[in-house]
Structures are given as C-alpha cells and as structure tokens.
Amino acid sequence: MYAVIEPPPRTKPSFDVSRSPVPVAGCESCRDLAARRAAARTAFDYSAVADANVMMRSHLRLDH
C-alpha cells in the first residue's frame, strides 16, 4: 500500500502580503522599483504590480 505523507506545516510570512512594501528613502533601487510599480498600476497591469512588489520585498530583505 501507499504511505500517507503529510505536508509540512505552513508558516505565516513575517510581513502583511496584502500591503505593498514601502521603499526606503534615498535608495535608487527602491525608487526604481516603486516607479515600475506605479507605472504598472496606471496601466492596470496588476500582474506587473505583483511582480514589482515581489522584487521590492526581495530587495528590502537582501539590501536593507
């Protein structure tokens, strides 16, 4: 017979995924990502908005 494998427990993210990440003042990379996100919102391209948020969170985690 087949063994039942339980999935690992889910952990909650350390940030609120329903809110957009906030760029750090004076950081050129943050400014560029925020501009990319704003342009995507203006174009109603919510997939690009989500992509920009992911890139911003990654940048904030790695560089700040």
N, CA, C and O atoms as CSV, one atom per row, in Angstrom:
chain,resi,resn,atom,element,x,y,z
A,1,MET,N,N,0.832,-1.187,0.000
A,1,MET,CA,C,0.000,0.000,0.000
A,1,MET,C,C,0.877,1.251,0.000
A,1,MET,O,O,2.088,1.190,0.213
A,2,TYR,N,N,0.243,2.351,-0.239
A,2,TYR,CA,C,0.953,3.626,-0.281
A,2,TYR,C,C,0.988,4.267,1.104
A,2,TYR,O,O,0.022,4.205,1.864
A,3,ALA,N,N,2.122,4.879,1.408
A,3,ALA,CA,C,2.245,5.594,2.684
A,3,ALA,C,C,1.656,7.000,2.518
A,3,ALA,O,O,1.815,7.636,1.477
A,4,VAL,N,N,0.991,7.456,3.544
A,4,VAL,CA,C,0.420,8.806,3.529
A,4,VAL,C,C,1.485,9.771,4.029
A,4,VAL,O,O,2.011,9.621,5.132
A,5,ILE,N,N,1.792,10.752,3.208
A,5,ILE,CA,C,2.806,11.742,3.572
A,5,ILE,C,C,2.109,13.052,3.882
A,5,ILE,O,O,1.392,13.605,3.047
A,6,GLU,N,N,2.324,13.529,5.067
A,6,GLU,CA,C,1.715,14.793,5.483
A,6,GLU,C,C,2.553,15.959,4.969
A,6,GLU,O,O,3.781,15.903,5.022
A,7,PRO,N,N,1.908,17.015,4.472
A,7,PRO,CA,C,2.674,18.183,4.044
A,7,PRO,C,C,3.253,18.905,5.257
A,7,PRO,O,O,2.710,18.802,6.357
A,8,PRO,N,N,4.351,19.634,5.066
A,8,PRO,CA,C,4.917,20.369,6.191
A,8,PRO,C,C,3.961,21.468,6.649
A,8,PRO,O,O,3.175,21.977,5.850
A,9,PRO,N,N,4.022,21.834,7.921
A,9,PRO,CA,C,3.124,22.894,8.400
A,9,PRO,C,C,3.453,24.214,7.718
A,9,PRO,O,O,4.618,24.507,7.447
A,10,ARG,N,N,2.436,25.001,7.444
A,10,ARG,CA,C,2.644,26.301,6.812
A,10,ARG,C,C,3.014,27.334,7.862
A,10,ARG,O,O,2.477,27.346,8.970
A,11,THR,N,N,3.919,28.175,7.497
A,11,THR,CA,C,4.272,29.276,8.383
A,11,THR,C,C,3.733,30.567,7.801
A,11,THR,O,O,3.603,30.709,6.586
A,12,LYS,N,N,3.425,31.488,8.663
A,12,LYS,CA,C,2.913,32.770,8.202
A,12,LYS,C,C,4.086,33.670,7.824
A,12,LYS,O,O,5.125,33.650,8.485
A,13,PRO,N,N,3.920,34.463,6.754
A,13,PRO,CA,C,5.005,35.379,6.379
A,13,PRO,C,C,5.217,36.424,7.462
A,13,PRO,O,O,4.309,36.716,8.241
A,14,SER,N,N,6.414,36.980,7.507
A,14,SER,CA,C,6.733,37.968,8.529
A,14,SER,C,C,6.256,39.358,8.142
A,14,SER,O,O,6.553,40.330,8.838
A,15,PHE,N,N,5.518,39.467,7.036
A,15,PHE,CA,C,5.001,40.745,6.584
A,15,PHE,C,C,3.568,40.549,6.103
A,15,PHE,O,O,3.145,39.426,5.827
A,16,ASP,N,N,2.840,41.629,6.007
A,16,ASP,CA,C,1.456,41.592,5.559
A,16,ASP,C,C,1.447,41.600,4.033
A,16,ASP,O,O,1.742,42.627,3.422
A,17,VAL,N,N,1.116,40.475,3.413
A,17,VAL,CA,C,1.166,40.370,1.957
A,17,VAL,C,C,0.076,41.187,1.276
A,17,VAL,O,O,0.134,41.390,0.063
A,18,SER,N,N,-0.909,41.659,2.022
A,18,SER,CA,C,-1.967,42.465,1.417
A,18,SER,C,C,-1.550,43.924,1.255
A,18,SER,O,O,-2.255,44.702,0.613
A,19,ARG,N,N,-0.410,44.302,1.833
A,19,ARG,CA,C,0.075,45.679,1.721
A,19,ARG,C,C,1.310,45.722,0.836
A,19,ARG,O,O,2.142,44.815,0.847
A,20,SER,N,N,1.406,46.803,0.072
A,20,SER,CA,C,2.586,46.984,-0.776
A,20,SER,C,C,3.782,47.350,0.086
A,20,SER,O,O,3.640,48.092,1.058
A,21,PRO,N,N,4.966,46.836,-0.257
A,21,PRO,CA,C,6.164,47.190,0.500
A,21,PRO,C,C,6.497,48.675,0.318
A,21,PRO,O,O,6.225,49.264,-0.728
A,22,VAL,N,N,7.083,49.255,1.345
A,22,VAL,CA,C,7.404,50.681,1.336
A,22,VAL,C,C,8.875,50.857,0.967
A,22,VAL,O,O,9.748,50.258,1.595
A,23,PRO,N,N,9.154,51.677,-0.053
A,23,PRO,CA,C,10.551,51.895,-0.438
A,23,PRO,C,C,11.309,52.695,0.614
A,23,PRO,O,O,10.721,53.514,1.321
A,24,VAL,N,N,12.605,52.458,0.717
A,24,VAL,CA,C,13.461,53.181,1.650
A,24,VAL,C,C,13.863,54.508,1.004
A,24,VAL,O,O,14.301,54.540,-0.147
A,25,ALA,N,N,13.712,55.590,1.748
A,25,ALA,CA,C,14.056,56.914,1.239
A,25,ALA,C,C,15.546,56.973,0.893
A,25,ALA,O,O,16.389,56.501,1.656
A,26,GLY,N,N,15.852,57.549,-0.250
A,26,GLY,CA,C,17.238,57.711,-0.656
A,26,GLY,C,C,17.846,56.526,-1.379
A,26,GLY,O,O,18.999,56.599,-1.804
A,27,CYS,N,N,17.108,55.436,-1.530
A,27,CYS,CA,C,17.627,54.246,-2.213
A,27,CYS,C,C,17.169,54.277,-3.672
A,27,CYS,O,O,15.972,54.289,-3.958
A,28,GLU,N,N,18.131,54.290,-4.583
A,28,GLU,CA,C,17.817,54.363,-6.010
A,28,GLU,C,C,17.079,53.121,-6.498
A,28,GLU,O,O,16.158,53.225,-7.309
A,29,SER,N,N,17.472,51.962,-6.016
A,29,SER,CA,C,16.789,50.726,-6.420
A,29,SER,C,C,15.338,50.719,-5.955
A,29,SER,O,O,14.441,50.333,-6.704
A,30,CYS,N,N,15.112,51.146,-4.722
A,30,CYS,CA,C,13.737,51.230,-4.206
A,30,CYS,C,C,12.922,52.208,-5.045
A,30,CYS,O,O,11.767,51.938,-5.374
A,31,ARG,N,N,13.526,53.345,-5.389
A,31,ARG,CA,C,12.837,54.367,-6.181
A,31,ARG,C,C,12.465,53.794,-7.552
A,31,ARG,O,O,11.351,54.010,-8.027
A,32,ASP,N,N,13.375,53.077,-8.180
A,32,ASP,CA,C,13.115,52.499,-9.497
A,32,ASP,C,C,12.002,51.441,-9.438
A,32,ASP,O,O,11.130,51.396,-10.305
A,33,LEU,N,N,12.045,50.608,-8.422
A,33,LEU,CA,C,11.008,49.584,-8.284
A,33,LEU,C,C,9.650,50.206,-7.983
A,33,LEU,O,O,8.628,49.735,-8.481
A,34,ALA,N,N,9.634,51.265,-7.171
A,34,ALA,CA,C,8.379,51.954,-6.874
A,34,ALA,C,C,7.823,52.614,-8.135
A,34,ALA,O,O,6.610,52.614,-8.346
A,35,ALA,N,N,8.695,53.175,-8.974
A,35,ALA,CA,C,8.257,53.789,-10.230
A,35,ALA,C,C,7.694,52.726,-11.171
A,35,ALA,O,O,6.686,52.955,-11.839
A,36,ARG,N,N,8.344,51.573,-11.222
A,36,ARG,CA,C,7.854,50.465,-12.055
A,36,ARG,C,C,6.476,50.021,-11.585
A,36,ARG,O,O,5.590,49.761,-12.400
A,37,ARG,N,N,6.298,49.934,-10.277
A,37,ARG,CA,C,5.003,49.532,-9.710
A,37,ARG,C,C,3.930,50.573,-10.018
A,37,ARG,O,O,2.805,50.219,-10.371
A,38,ALA,N,N,4.270,51.848,-9.889
A,38,ALA,CA,C,3.310,52.915,-10.171
A,38,ALA,C,C,2.891,52.913,-11.644
A,38,ALA,O,O,1.714,53.101,-11.954
A,39,ALA,N,N,3.850,52.700,-12.549
A,39,ALA,CA,C,3.530,52.650,-13.972
A,39,ALA,C,C,2.614,51.461,-14.274
A,39,ALA,O,O,1.702,51.569,-15.094
A,40,ALA,N,N,2.856,50.342,-13.619
A,40,ALA,CA,C,2.015,49.159,-13.818
A,40,ALA,C,C,0.600,49.408,-13.304
A,40,ALA,O,O,-0.369,48.992,-13.939
A,41,ARG,N,N,0.472,50.079,-12.166
A,41,ARG,CA,C,-0.863,50.404,-11.644
A,41,ARG,C,C,-1.606,51.322,-12.602
A,41,ARG,O,O,-2.800,51.147,-12.846
A,42,THR,N,N,-0.891,52.300,-13.141
A,42,THR,CA,C,-1.504,53.239,-14.082
A,42,THR,C,C,-2.013,52.508,-15.321
A,42,THR,O,O,-3.052,52.866,-15.875
A,43,ALA,N,N,-1.283,51.491,-15.751
A,43,ALA,CA,C,-1.665,50.705,-16.926
A,43,ALA,C,C,-2.638,49.566,-16.590
A,43,ALA,O,O,-2.997,48.780,-17.466
A,44,PHE,N,N,-3.065,49.478,-15.323
A,44,PHE,CA,C,-3.962,48.412,-14.850
A,44,PHE,C,C,-3.367,47.034,-15.093
A,44,PHE,O,O,-4.097,46.075,-15.346
A,45,ASP,N,N,-2.052,46.931,-15.020
A,45,ASP,CA,C,-1.333,45.663,-15.209
A,45,ASP,C,C,-0.995,45.112,-13.815
A,45,ASP,O,O,0.114,45.292,-13.311
A,46,TYR,N,N,-1.967,44.447,-13.216
A,46,TYR,CA,C,-1.809,44.016,-11.829
A,46,TYR,C,C,-0.809,42.862,-11.679
A,46,TYR,O,O,-0.274,42.648,-10.592
A,47,SER,N,N,-0.561,42.135,-12.739
A,47,SER,CA,C,0.486,41.124,-12.693
A,47,SER,C,C,1.851,41.792,-12.532
A,47,SER,O,O,2.683,41.329,-11.752
A,48,ALA,N,N,2.076,42.875,-13.266
A,48,ALA,CA,C,3.336,43.619,-13.142
A,48,ALA,C,C,3.438,44.308,-11.784
A,48,ALA,O,O,4.535,44.456,-11.247
A,49,VAL,N,N,2.305,44.730,-11.226
A,49,VAL,CA,C,2.306,45.309,-9.878
A,49,VAL,C,C,2.779,44.263,-8.873
A,49,VAL,O,O,3.616,44.543,-8.014
A,50,ALA,N,N,2.233,43.057,-8.993
A,50,ALA,CA,C,2.632,41.975,-8.092
A,50,ALA,C,C,4.108,41.639,-8.267
A,50,ALA,O,O,4.815,41.407,-7.287
A,51,ASP,N,N,4.574,41.614,-9.517
A,51,ASP,CA,C,5.994,41.340,-9.777
A,51,ASP,C,C,6.880,42.400,-9.121
A,51,ASP,O,O,7.896,42.074,-8.507
A,52,ALA,N,N,6.488,43.672,-9.256
A,52,ALA,CA,C,7.270,44.751,-8.650
A,52,ALA,C,C,7.277,44.628,-7.123
A,52,ALA,O,O,8.294,44.898,-6.484
A,53,ASN,N,N,6.165,44.229,-6.549
A,53,ASN,CA,C,6.115,44.041,-5.092
A,53,ASN,C,C,7.037,42.917,-4.650
A,53,ASN,O,O,7.718,43.033,-3.632
A,54,VAL,N,N,7.061,41.829,-5.411
A,54,VAL,CA,C,7.952,40.711,-5.082
A,54,VAL,C,C,9.407,41.155,-5.167
A,54,VAL,O,O,10.207,40.850,-4.283
A,55,MET,N,N,9.749,41.880,-6.239
A,55,MET,CA,C,11.123,42.356,-6.390
A,55,MET,C,C,11.493,43.347,-5.288
A,55,MET,O,O,12.623,43.341,-4.801
A,56,MET,N,N,10.538,44.204,-4.894
A,56,MET,CA,C,10.792,45.174,-3.823
A,56,MET,C,C,11.025,44.448,-2.497
A,56,MET,O,O,11.949,44.785,-1.757
A,57,ARG,N,N,10.185,43.452,-2.197
A,57,ARG,CA,C,10.372,42.701,-0.937
A,57,ARG,C,C,11.715,41.984,-0.921
A,57,ARG,O,O,12.397,41.951,0.103
A,58,SER,N,N,12.086,41.418,-2.047
A,58,SER,CA,C,13.382,40.747,-2.128
A,58,SER,C,C,14.520,41.746,-1.924
A,58,SER,O,O,15.458,41.480,-1.173
A,59,HIS,N,N,14.435,42.873,-2.582
A,59,HIS,CA,C,15.467,43.914,-2.436
A,59,HIS,C,C,15.545,44.399,-0.982
A,59,HIS,O,O,16.636,44.556,-0.435
A,60,LEU,N,N,14.389,44.634,-0.366
A,60,LEU,CA,C,14.382,45.109,1.019
A,60,LEU,C,C,15.008,44.072,1.958
A,60,LEU,O,O,15.759,44.422,2.868
A,61,ARG,N,N,14.693,42.799,1.727
A,61,ARG,CA,C,15.215,41.731,2.586
A,61,ARG,C,C,16.731,41.567,2.414
A,61,ARG,O,O,17.448,41.336,3.387
A,62,LEU,N,N,17.207,41.688,1.185
A,62,LEU,CA,C,18.632,41.431,0.924
A,62,LEU,C,C,19.531,42.647,1.126
A,62,LEU,O,O,20.684,42.497,1.530
A,63,ASP,N,N,19.033,43.827,0.858
A,63,ASP,CA,C,19.897,45.019,0.829
A,63,ASP,C,C,19.651,46.031,1.944
A,63,ASP,O,O,20.411,46.990,2.077
A,64,HIS,N,N,18.622,45.841,2.734
A,64,HIS,CA,C,18.353,46.831,3.805
A,64,HIS,C,C,18.267,46.155,5.152
A,64,HIS,O,O,18.049,46.820,6.164
